[in-house]
Amino acid sequence: MDQELLKQCEAKAQEWLASSVYDAETKAEVKAMLEAEDKTALIDAFYQSLEFGTGGLRGIMGVGTNRMNIYIVGQATQGFANYINKAFPNSQPSVVVGHDCRNHGRQFAETVANIFSANGIKVYLFESLRPTPEISFAIRQLGAQAGVNVTASHNPKEYNGYKAYWEDGAQVLAPHDKGIIDEVNAVKIEDVKFEPNKDLIQIIGGEMDWDYLQAVKEAMVDQDVINRQKDLNIVYTPLHGTGRVIIPEALRSWGFQNIHVVPEQMVIDGNFPTVVSPNPENSEAMTLGMKLGTKLNADLVIASDPDADRLAIVCRNSKGEWEILNGNQTCMMFAWYIIANKKKLGQLKGNEFLVKTIVTTELIKKIADKNEVEMMDCYTGFKWIAALIRENEGIKKYIGGGEESFGFLPFDKVRDKDSPASICLICEIAAWAKDNGKTLYDLLMDIYLEYGFTLNNTVNVVRPGKTGADEIKQMMIDFRGDKAPKTLGGSKVICTKDYQALTATDAEGKVEKLDMPATSNVLQWFTEDGTKVSVRPSGTEPKIKFYIEAPAEMGCPKCYTSACEEAMSKVKAVCADLHI
């Protein structure tokens, strides 16, 4: 054990015991850690301060500087309040505060509201848990200057988090992100104003739900197809989270009448007792939904994650078996349907645009290009999609944007991932497919046949601790230097994009500048055969991610499995070339 580190942790713990700010229960837990023979818990809780990053906070709940608790949340909120008051000095600013189903979510949200109000800021506090996209919508609807949503999205049950939003309803970007971080880092626990000004806290709920549900209907493309297929057999699960009321209601408001829910997962529970992890990207989370779908002979099974910003879709394949679609496939299907059917209905005026993140499938660009619709690329994270919507407001019409990690936004009244709107739209797409004698799976096969098949595979290389962080850093240095690949999977690298240098270099060494709003530690390689590899160290976890998109021949729907196998062999060859 590092004795110096232990001493530092013990000193921080003693500061908590000596301070009059911390309550008796917290001090008792800290004291127990200090007196325990095994100091692991003490070190884990105090070896660093939970960092307020560009998106806010996220961490394991508990006492200590490296944990999510009312005191760490308090310091973050005091810093955020200081920044808001400086940014809007001549008027009384307002904020929207919400939370999801996680343990301590209400306590943290009320703490946030209390501190904002104590700093003279008007607070609109949701009466109970609400989806992340509704928080974003409410900020815009109420003309608030900022917002906070207490959520850890799809992380395991031990986690909670704190997302900071700005006046456009999007998560904060430069220069506000850095400014808020500076203010938060300057706050001492004694500076935090915990006592509320109750006159400045207004509870909101049902009226905002109504406004939001009305706005979600703007994502609808074709009401007639829903009317014809109103009995589409839908099974939905909120995975114990915030979608439980809003999403079934949204589906009904669109005209769907045959909606079933997974009863065990309609129960609000931050312990997520029916799943290993409440992440719709994990197939295990869909088990109960598929079981009910089989029993009811459902057309599709849908899930939202705990804060209802992401969605997962399960449809029937050509054999009638359940097929879980990945985030690239759902994103691609959204893009295809929005373009094809808006075009058919005469809703495209020529100034529309789509957005995808740089690690999302390139097939979306092929779809957009063929249909003469502009497609923009942005960095990973919906705040970058929101930035492009904001920049083009009044000039071009946003019609959809998404990312490979199961997030999509099909309208512009919200500036974050929106599963209620996206779930309604995917059900409309399923209704359209059924109206044409097809399933969602059939539609996916049609898209592959027209635009080409690619397989998307993400490889996570985990390297914990300081030595791991150093190893990841060195990997990126090597990839930019003498270990930069010349071929991948047997195909020549014809373009290298370095988003840290903002350059694109072709095989002959010709360099062009990349037009991006900021630098990012991401590398991409494109090969002659259409393979794309993106490399990105995680900003929140001790890992480096490799996003590999590999093409293969697919001559007919029955060739889908063989195409997947061919592409997967290419993915493995790429991994071997990169030594991962």
Summary of the structure (lengths in Angstrom):
residues: 580
radius of gyration: 24.4
end to end distance: 31.0
largest distance: 72.0
contacts: 2056
relative contact order: 0.09
helix: 43%
strand: 22%
